[in-house]
Amino acid sequence: MIVIVALLVGGWSAFWYVAAGKARDMLDGWRAREAQSGRIFACGEENFGGFPFRFEFRCSGATAQIKSSRIPFEMKTKGVTLVSQVYDPTLLIGEYQGPITVSAPGGPAELSVNWKLFQSSLRGTPTRPERLSLVFERPAFDVIEEGNARPALRAEHLELHGRLIEGMVTQRPVVEVALRTRGAFAPGVRALSAQPIDAVVDMVLRGLSDFAPKPWPERFREIAANGGRIEINESRLVQGETLAVGSGTLTVSAAGRLQGELRLTVAGLEPFLKSIDAQKLVQSAPSMDKLASALDRLSPGLGQAAKQQVGANLSAGINLLGQQTTLEGRPAVALPLRVDDGRLYLGPIPLGETPPLF
């Protein structure tokens, strides 16, 4: 019996060290693949362990140099731990120690991200990734200006998931992306600063040529060139008394701007309009300025009076423009959310502008 136990222990130990070598090779392959995309990862100190039932890689003083974006930058964090089970080596779990700081190469920190918990999950191999998940508990994004931190985004919970649903990694992959937030708010964004928002968004990206290592701006350029699209199959947003659901399709123009329309159904529209100061947005819109100027030429002061009247009757006007319906038992209105060359409009209200994708 002692001999059998010794053989089993010795055999398992040999198996673990061989498998650990393969796990190291997988990690090196992942690093090499990321380096081809212009993302170079390094550690101040590395440790590999986990015997006997898992593989554990610890990286202290982790840095990442991102050279593939328009403006190169680097990220630093205290440490990263990656874990893979012996019985399931194609599932890689990561946990990260905050904060992560982002800066120009060699420059002072410009963005800081901290959290209570940040984990990642990667299914597949370095050459054939199948699914990636990122999960944050209480993330805090701060913009750093002259050494002072300014809050940019806060949330109770934030998660992002991506998986391959059609095609192959090497040939016309179709990717499903899911976003989940709870208690998210952004002090610098009008629509997200008044009250926290809970959101569920599921979308599908079509038009990718492959998933070879390349920066995301190049991927969006592929979608535009291939006549691809972003299909938003489901979106549900809750902010205070306002509930909105919708779906639709967006395309990417040759200039890298989003274009398209989502059909929204909104219950509790008026509190949302007040929270974004929609009356002021409409009154200051260029089209309204042109109309007011034309009216003033007919009669001085008529343009200003029209502006005030439009603002005062905005909510009633939108309800008349939209289609009356119900949403989860509440009175609601259905109306379009238009995206015109990156500019967002909820009915006649300009909401802002999305940045170019490439």
SVG drawing of the C-alpha trace seen along z (x, -y; Angstrom):
<svg xmlns="http://www.w3.org/2000/svg" viewBox="-51 -94 62 96">
<polyline fill="none" stroke="black" stroke-width="0.4" points="0.0,0.0 2.8,-2.4 4.5,-1.7 1.2,-2.3 0.6,-5.6 4.1,-6.7 3.7,-5.8 0.4,-7.8 1.9,-10.8 5.0,-10.7 2.9,-10.2 0.6,-13.1 3.6,-15.3 5.2,-14.5 1.8,-15.1 1.4,-18.5 4.9,-19.7 4.4,-18.7 0.9,-20.3 2.4,-23.4 4.9,-23.7 2.0,-23.7 0.2,-26.3 3.3,-28.5 3.4,-28.0 -0.2,-29.0 0.5,-32.2 3.5,-33.0 1.4,-32.4 -1.2,-34.8 1.4,-37.4 2.9,-36.9 -0.6,-37.3 -1.2,-40.5 2.2,-41.8 1.3,-41.4 -1.7,-43.7 0.6,-46.3 -0.2,-45.4 2.9,-44.5 2.5,-43.1 5.3,-42.8 5.8,-42.0 8.2,-43.4 8.1,-39.9 6.6,-36.6 5.7,-33.5 4.2,-30.3 2.6,-27.7 -0.7,-26.1 0.4,-22.5 -1.3,-20.0 -4.7,-20.8 -4.4,-24.1 -1.9,-26.5 -1.5,-29.9 0.5,-32.8 1.2,-35.9 2.5,-39.1 3.5,-41.9 4.1,-45.4 2.2,-44.7 2.5,-47.1 1.0,-47.1 2.1,-49.3 -0.6,-49.8 0.9,-50.9 -2.0,-50.0 -4.3,-53.0 -4.2,-56.4 -2.5,-57.8 -0.1,-55.2 -0.5,-54.8 0.6,-52.6 -1.2,-51.1 0.1,-50.0 -1.4,-48.1 -0.1,-46.5 -0.7,-42.9 -2.5,-40.3 -3.3,-36.7 -4.3,-34.2 -5.6,-30.8 -6.4,-27.7 -7.6,-24.3 -5.7,-21.2 -8.9,-19.5 -10.0,-22.5 -6.9,-24.3 -8.9,-26.2 -10.6,-28.4 -8.4,-31.2 -9.6,-33.2 -8.0,-36.5 -8.2,-38.8 -6.6,-42.2 -5.3,-44.5 -6.2,-48.2 -5.8,-50.8 -5.0,-50.8 -3.4,-54.0 -3.3,-55.1 -0.9,-57.6 1.1,-58.6 4.3,-56.5 6.6,-57.7 4.2,-60.5 2.0,-61.2 -1.2,-59.4 -4.2,-60.8 -6.8,-58.2 -7.2,-56.0 -9.5,-53.0 -10.2,-51.4 -12.7,-48.8 -13.7,-46.5 -13.4,-43.5 -12.3,-43.0 -12.2,-39.6 -11.9,-38.3 -12.7,-35.0 -11.3,-33.8 -12.5,-30.5 -10.5,-29.0 -6.9,-29.1 -4.6,-32.0 -5.2,-31.3 -8.9,-30.4 -10.6,-32.5 -14.3,-31.6 -15.6,-33.8 -14.3,-36.7 -16.0,-38.2 -15.0,-41.2 -16.8,-41.8 -16.4,-44.9 -17.8,-45.4 -17.9,-49.1 -15.7,-50.4 -14.5,-54.0 -13.1,-55.8 -11.3,-59.1 -9.8,-61.6 -6.6,-63.1 -5.8,-66.7 -2.8,-68.5 -2.6,-65.8 -6.3,-66.1 -8.8,-63.3 -12.2,-64.2 -14.9,-61.5 -15.8,-60.3 -17.8,-57.1 -19.1,-55.2 -21.2,-52.0 -22.3,-49.4 -21.8,-46.7 -20.5,-46.6 -19.9,-43.6 -19.0,-43.0 -19.3,-39.7 -18.2,-38.7 -18.5,-35.4 -18.3,-33.9 -21.7,-32.9 -21.2,-32.3 -18.3,-31.8 -14.8,-31.1 -12.1,-33.1 -10.1,-33.1 -13.1,-33.7 -16.0,-36.1 -16.7,-35.8 -19.9,-37.1 -19.6,-38.3 -22.2,-38.8 -21.5,-41.4 -23.5,-41.9 -23.3,-44.9 -24.8,-44.9 -24.7,-47.9 -26.3,-48.6 -26.2,-51.9 -24.0,-53.6 -23.7,-57.3 -21.3,-59.7 -21.0,-63.2 -19.8,-64.7 -22.5,-63.3 -25.9,-65.1 -28.1,-62.1 -26.1,-60.0 -25.4,-62.5 -28.8,-63.2 -29.6,-59.7 -27.9,-56.3 -28.9,-54.0 -29.4,-50.2 -28.8,-48.9 -28.9,-45.7 -27.7,-45.8 -27.2,-42.8 -25.8,-43.4 -24.2,-41.5 -21.3,-42.7 -21.4,-41.6 -18.9,-42.4 -15.6,-41.4 -13.2,-39.7 -11.4,-37.7 -10.2,-37.9 -6.6,-38.1 -4.5,-40.4 -5.3,-44.0 -6.6,-47.1 -10.3,-47.7 -10.3,-50.9 -9.2,-48.6 -11.9,-46.1 -14.6,-48.9 -13.0,-50.0 -13.5,-46.4 -17.2,-46.5 -17.6,-49.7 -15.8,-48.4 -17.7,-45.0 -21.1,-46.6 -21.4,-45.2 -23.7,-46.4 -24.2,-46.5 -27.5,-44.8 -28.9,-45.9 -31.3,-43.1 -32.3,-44.1 -31.7,-47.2 -33.4,-48.0 -32.5,-51.1 -34.0,-52.2 -33.3,-55.6 -35.4,-56.7 -39.0,-56.9 -37.9,-56.4 -38.0,-53.0 -36.9,-52.6 -36.6,-49.5 -35.5,-49.4 -33.8,-47.7 -32.5,-48.5 -29.5,-48.5 -26.6,-50.8 -24.0,-51.0 -20.5,-52.5 -19.9,-55.2 -16.8,-55.5 -15.8,-58.3 -16.0,-56.0 -19.3,-57.5 -22.3,-55.6 -25.5,-55.9 -28.9,-54.4 -32.0,-54.3 -33.2,-52.6 -36.9,-52.3 -37.5,-53.1 -40.5,-52.7 -40.3,-55.0 -42.4,-55.2 -41.8,-58.2 -40.4,-60.4 -40.9,-63.7 -38.6,-63.1 -35.8,-62.1 -36.4,-65.3 -36.0,-67.4 -32.9,-65.6 -31.1,-66.4 -32.5,-69.9 -34.1,-69.1 -35.9,-72.4 -32.5,-74.2 -31.1,-71.7 -33.9,-72.3 -33.9,-76.1 -30.1,-76.2 -30.2,-73.8 -28.9,-75.4 -32.2,-74.6 -34.1,-76.5 -31.7,-79.4 -32.3,-79.7 -36.1,-79.5 -36.0,-82.2 -33.9,-84.4 -36.3,-84.1 -39.3,-84.9 -37.4,-87.9 -37.1,-89.4 -40.9,-89.2 -41.5,-90.7 -38.8,-91.6 -39.1,-89.3 -41.2,-86.7 -38.3,-84.3 -37.6,-84.4 -41.3,-83.9 -41.3,-80.9 -38.3,-79.4 -39.9,-79.8 -43.2,-78.2 -41.3,-75.3 -39.5,-74.6 -42.6,-74.9 -44.6,-72.5 -41.7,-70.1 -43.0,-67.1 -46.5,-67.4 -45.1,-67.8 -42.9,-64.7 -45.9,-62.7 -47.9,-63.9 -45.1,-63.0 -44.6,-59.5 -47.0,-56.6 -48.9,-56.1 -48.5,-52.7 -47.9,-50.9 -44.7,-49.5 -44.9,-47.0 -48.3,-48.3 -47.3,-52.0 -48.3,-54.7 -45.5,-55.0 -44.6,-56.6 -42.7,-54.9 -40.3,-57.2 -37.0,-56.9 -33.5,-57.4 -31.7,-58.6 -28.0,-58.5 -27.0,-60.8 -23.3,-60.9 -22.5,-60.2 -25.0,-62.8 -27.8,-61.5 -31.4,-62.7 -34.3,-61.5 -37.2,-62.7 -36.3,-66.4 -34.0,-66.6 -30.2,-66.6 -28.6,-64.4 -24.9,-64.7 -22.4,-63.1 -20.6,-59.8 -16.8,-59.8 -15.5,-58.4 -14.8,-54.6 -11.7,-55.0"/>
</svg>
